[in-house]
Amino acid sequence: MEITRMPLKLLVALALAAGVLGGCGEDEEPAAGGGGQAAPSTQTPAVLEEAGEWAICADMTYPPMTFMEGNEPTGVDIDLANRLAEMMGTEAKFNQTGFPGIIAALNAGKCDSIFNGMNVTAEREKEISFVVYAKATQSFMVVKGEEGGYSSIDDFAGKDVGVQVGSANIEFLAQHNESAAEKINVKPFPKDVDAVAALKTGKLDAYFADTAVVAFYERENPEDFAATDVAVNPVPYGIGIRKDETELQEALQKGVDELYANGEAQKILEKWNLGEKGARPEG
């Protein structure tokens, strides 16, 4: 199937008009993954063999990690998930799930895993297990021409900064404000694309998200946005799994290790302009 990339300006317009990105609602049927005919390189975990698929919860509004191109899920996580599914002898199915409730959805059995650019944090590790597959830092994006005015996080004191509800980004800003002499005005948004739209229309001074996401928006709309040089809080990305699904966790860990060993993970990261800066932390 030929997929046409939807430009950011249209994504923002759709978000402003409808409050959602893409055509996949939370109650709609999950979108099919890429599948494949390659022979599995590990035994299919029992939970996936019984279901006949690998159900994944993801909020498809987080480019370049997980988002929609036309009617198809795409992004770093989608490519990795489809390849891991092949290795486990099954097919990935992606269920659109709002990010603020995504851990609850996993633990309620609505999917087998979360694959959604989710940062691994101590609080989240109390609820679910993770397989680390990439690394991330967090960055600020401003309107074009204003990026030179910021050299540290303290320069955003008193500024209105948009960030997604339920994200590690908003947790980090809240922690920063606890000890800051002058606080950042944190403005929560249900979806990152809503915050980006608010920045473009002058309702925000900055947008704060993972560096990969900021780089995507800057690349897609360079006349409007620019990343600052302020990058903070390196936190790895992880595939979320229920704590009792140890067999699935072991299979995913084996698969991720294999993708790094044979170079496939690096190729996927480079495809999405992450390269070495996106490779998972050592150790």
C-alpha positions as CSV (number, residue, x, y, z in Angstrom):
1,M,0.0,0.0,0.0
2,E,1.3,3.4,-0.9
3,I,1.2,5.8,2.1
4,T,1.1,9.6,1.7
5,R,2.7,11.6,4.5
6,M,0.3,14.1,6.0
7,P,2.0,17.5,6.5
8,L,2.2,18.9,10.0
9,K,0.1,22.0,9.0
10,L,-2.8,19.7,8.1
11,L,-2.3,17.6,11.3
12,V,-2.5,20.8,13.4
13,A,-5.6,22.0,11.5
14,L,-7.3,18.6,12.1
15,A,-6.4,18.8,15.8
16,L,-7.9,22.2,16.1
17,A,-11.0,21.3,14.3
18,A,-11.7,17.9,15.7
19,G,-9.5,17.4,18.7
20,V,-8.0,14.2,17.4
21,L,-5.3,13.0,15.0
22,G,-5.8,10.3,12.5
23,G,-8.9,8.2,12.0
24,C,-8.6,5.7,14.8
25,G,-10.8,6.2,17.9
26,E,-10.6,4.4,21.1
27,D,-13.6,2.2,20.4
28,E,-12.6,1.4,16.8
29,E,-11.1,-1.8,15.6
30,P,-7.3,-2.0,16.0
31,A,-5.2,-1.3,13.0
32,A,-3.2,-4.2,11.6
33,G,0.6,-4.3,11.8
34,G,2.9,-5.2,8.9
35,G,3.0,-8.9,9.7
36,G,5.5,-10.8,7.6
37,Q,6.5,-14.3,6.4
38,A,9.9,-14.5,8.1
39,A,10.3,-17.6,10.3
40,P,10.1,-16.8,14.0
41,S,13.4,-16.6,15.9
42,T,11.9,-17.3,19.3
43,Q,9.0,-19.4,20.6
44,T,5.7,-17.6,20.5
45,P,4.7,-16.6,24.1
46,A,1.6,-18.4,25.3
47,V,-0.4,-15.3,25.8
48,L,0.1,-14.3,22.1
49,E,-0.3,-17.8,20.7
50,E,-3.7,-18.1,22.5
51,A,-4.9,-14.8,21.1
52,G,-3.4,-15.2,17.7
53,E,-1.9,-11.7,17.7
54,W,0.1,-9.3,19.8
55,A,-2.2,-6.5,20.9
56,I,-0.5,-3.2,21.5
57,C,-1.8,-0.1,23.2
58,A,-0.6,3.2,21.7
59,D,-1.7,6.7,21.3
60,M,-1.2,7.4,17.6
61,T,-0.4,11.1,18.1
62,Y,3.2,11.0,19.0
63,P,5.5,11.4,15.9
64,P,8.0,10.1,15.0
65,M,7.4,7.3,17.6
66,T,3.7,6.4,16.9
67,F,1.3,8.3,14.6
68,M,-1.0,7.8,11.6
69,E,-0.2,8.2,7.9
70,G,-3.5,8.0,6.2
71,N,-5.2,5.0,7.7
72,E,-2.0,3.2,8.7
73,P,0.0,3.4,12.0
74,T,3.6,4.4,11.4
75,G,6.7,5.5,13.2
76,V,9.7,4.1,15.1
77,D,7.7,2.0,17.5
78,I,5.5,0.6,14.7
79,D,8.5,-0.5,12.7
80,L,10.1,-2.1,15.7
81,A,6.9,-3.7,16.9
82,N,6.1,-5.3,13.5
83,R,9.6,-6.7,13.3
84,L,9.4,-8.1,16.9
85,A,6.0,-9.6,16.1
86,E,7.6,-11.5,13.1
87,M,10.3,-12.8,15.4
88,M,7.7,-14.1,17.8
89,G,5.7,-15.7,15.0
90,T,2.7,-13.5,15.3
91,E,1.2,-10.2,14.1
92,A,1.1,-6.9,15.8
93,K,-2.2,-5.1,16.2
94,F,-2.3,-1.5,17.4
95,N,-5.2,-0.3,19.6
96,Q,-5.6,3.5,19.7
97,T,-5.5,4.3,23.5
98,G,-5.4,7.7,25.1
99,F,-2.0,8.1,26.8
100,P,-3.2,9.2,30.2
101,G,-5.0,5.9,30.7
102,I,-2.7,3.7,28.8
103,I,-1.1,1.8,31.8
104,A,-4.6,1.2,33.3
105,A,-5.7,-0.2,29.9
106,L,-2.7,-2.6,29.8
107,N,-3.3,-3.8,33.4
108,A,-7.0,-4.3,32.6
109,G,-6.1,-6.7,29.8
110,K,-7.1,-4.5,26.9
111,C,-3.7,-5.1,25.3
112,D,-0.6,-7.2,25.8
113,S,1.9,-4.4,25.7
114,I,2.4,-0.6,25.5
115,F,4.7,0.4,22.6
116,N,4.3,4.2,22.5
117,G,7.5,6.1,23.2
118,M,7.0,5.6,26.9
119,N,9.7,6.7,29.2
120,V,10.8,4.3,31.9
121,T,10.4,6.0,35.3
122,A,10.5,4.7,38.8
123,E,6.8,5.4,39.3
124,R,5.8,3.5,36.2
125,E,8.0,0.6,37.2
126,K,5.9,0.1,40.3
127,E,2.9,-0.7,38.0
128,I,4.4,-2.5,35.0
129,S,7.6,-4.0,33.7
130,F,9.7,-2.7,30.8
131,V,12.0,-3.8,28.1
132,V,14.3,-0.9,27.2
133,Y,14.6,-0.4,23.4
134,A,15.9,3.2,22.9
135,K,17.0,6.3,24.7
136,A,15.6,9.8,24.8
137,T,16.2,13.3,26.2
138,Q,13.6,16.0,26.5
139,S,13.7,19.4,24.7
140,F,11.9,22.7,24.4
141,M,10.5,23.9,21.0
142,V,9.7,27.6,20.3
143,V,8.5,29.6,17.4
144,K,11.1,30.2,14.7
145,G,13.5,33.0,15.5
146,E,13.2,32.8,19.3
147,E,15.4,29.8,19.9
148,G,18.5,31.9,20.6
149,G,16.9,33.3,23.7
150,Y,17.2,30.1,25.8
151,S,20.3,28.4,27.1
152,S,19.1,26.6,30.2
153,I,15.8,25.4,31.7
154,D,15.8,28.4,34.1
155,D,15.3,30.7,31.0
156,F,11.7,29.2,30.8
157,A,10.8,30.5,34.2
158,G,7.6,32.5,34.0
159,K,6.9,31.2,30.5
160,D,3.8,29.3,29.4
161,V,5.0,25.8,28.3
162,G,2.7,23.2,26.8
163,V,3.2,19.5,27.6
164,Q,1.1,16.3,27.3
165,V,-0.9,15.1,30.2
166,G,0.3,11.8,31.7
167,S,3.8,12.1,30.2
168,A,7.2,11.8,31.8
169,N,7.7,15.3,30.4
170,I,5.0,16.9,32.6
171,E,6.3,14.9,35.6
172,F,9.8,16.3,35.1
173,L,8.6,19.9,34.9
174,A,6.5,19.5,38.0
175,Q,9.6,18.2,39.9
176,H,11.7,21.1,38.5
177,N,9.1,23.6,39.8
178,E,9.2,22.1,43.3
179,S,12.7,23.5,43.8
180,A,12.8,26.4,41.3
181,A,12.9,30.0,42.6
182,E,10.7,31.0,39.7
183,K,8.4,28.4,38.3
184,I,7.6,27.4,34.7
185,N,3.9,27.9,33.9
186,V,3.1,24.3,32.9
187,K,0.1,24.1,30.5
188,P,-1.3,20.5,30.2
189,F,-2.7,19.3,26.9
190,P,-4.5,16.0,26.2
191,K,-2.4,15.4,23.1
192,D,1.0,16.7,21.9
193,V,-0.4,17.9,18.6
194,D,-2.8,20.2,20.6
195,A,0.2,21.8,22.4
196,V,2.0,22.3,19.0
197,A,-1.1,24.0,17.6
198,A,-1.3,26.3,20.6
199,L,2.4,27.2,20.2
200,K,1.8,28.0,16.5
201,T,-1.1,30.3,17.3
202,G,0.8,32.2,20.0
203,K,-1.0,30.7,23.0
204,L,2.2,29.2,24.4
205,D,5.8,30.4,24.7
206,A,7.2,26.9,24.2
207,Y,6.4,23.2,23.9
208,F,8.2,20.5,25.9
209,A,8.5,16.9,24.7
210,D,11.0,14.2,23.9
211,T,13.8,15.4,21.7
212,A,12.8,13.0,18.9
213,V,9.3,14.4,18.8
214,V,10.5,18.0,18.9
215,A,12.9,17.2,16.0
216,F,10.0,15.7,14.0
217,Y,7.8,18.8,14.3
218,E,10.8,21.1,13.6
219,R,11.7,19.1,10.5
220,E,8.1,19.0,9.2
221,N,7.4,22.7,9.7
222,P,10.8,24.5,9.8
223,E,9.4,27.9,8.9
224,D,7.3,27.9,12.1
225,F,9.2,26.0,14.8
226,A,12.8,25.7,16.1
227,A,14.3,23.5,18.9
228,T,16.3,25.3,21.5
229,D,19.7,24.0,22.7
230,V,18.1,23.0,26.1
231,A,18.0,19.2,26.3
232,V,17.4,17.7,29.8
233,N,16.4,14.5,31.6
234,P,17.8,11.5,29.6
235,V,15.3,8.7,30.2
236,P,15.1,5.5,28.2
237,Y,12.1,4.3,26.2
238,G,10.6,1.0,27.2
239,I,8.0,-1.5,26.0
240,G,5.5,-1.8,28.8
241,I,4.3,-5.3,29.9
242,R,2.2,-6.5,32.8
243,K,4.3,-7.8,35.7
244,D,2.9,-11.3,35.5
245,E,3.7,-11.7,31.8
246,T,7.3,-12.8,32.3
247,E,7.4,-15.1,29.2
248,L,6.4,-12.2,27.0
249,Q,9.0,-9.9,28.6
250,E,11.7,-12.5,28.1
251,A,10.7,-12.9,24.4
252,L,10.7,-9.2,23.8
253,Q,14.1,-8.8,25.5
254,K,15.6,-11.5,23.4
255,G,14.1,-9.9,20.3
256,V,15.4,-6.4,21.1
257,D,18.8,-7.8,21.8
258,E,18.8,-9.6,18.5
259,L,17.7,-6.5,16.6
260,Y,20.6,-4.5,18.0
261,A,23.1,-7.4,17.5
262,N,22.2,-7.7,13.8
263,G,21.9,-4.0,13.1
264,E,18.2,-3.9,12.3
265,A,17.4,-1.6,15.2
266,Q,20.0,0.9,14.1
267,K,18.6,1.0,10.6
268,I,15.1,1.7,11.9
269,L,16.4,4.5,14.1
270,E,18.3,6.0,11.2
271,K,15.2,5.8,9.0
272,W,13.5,8.1,11.5
273,N,16.5,10.4,11.8
274,L,17.4,9.2,15.3
275,G,20.6,7.4,14.6
276,E,23.1,6.9,17.4
277,K,21.3,9.4,19.6
278,G,18.3,7.1,19.7
279,A,20.2,3.9,20.4
280,R,19.3,2.2,23.7
281,P,21.6,2.9,26.7
282,E,24.4,0.4,27.3
283,G,24.2,-2.0,30.1
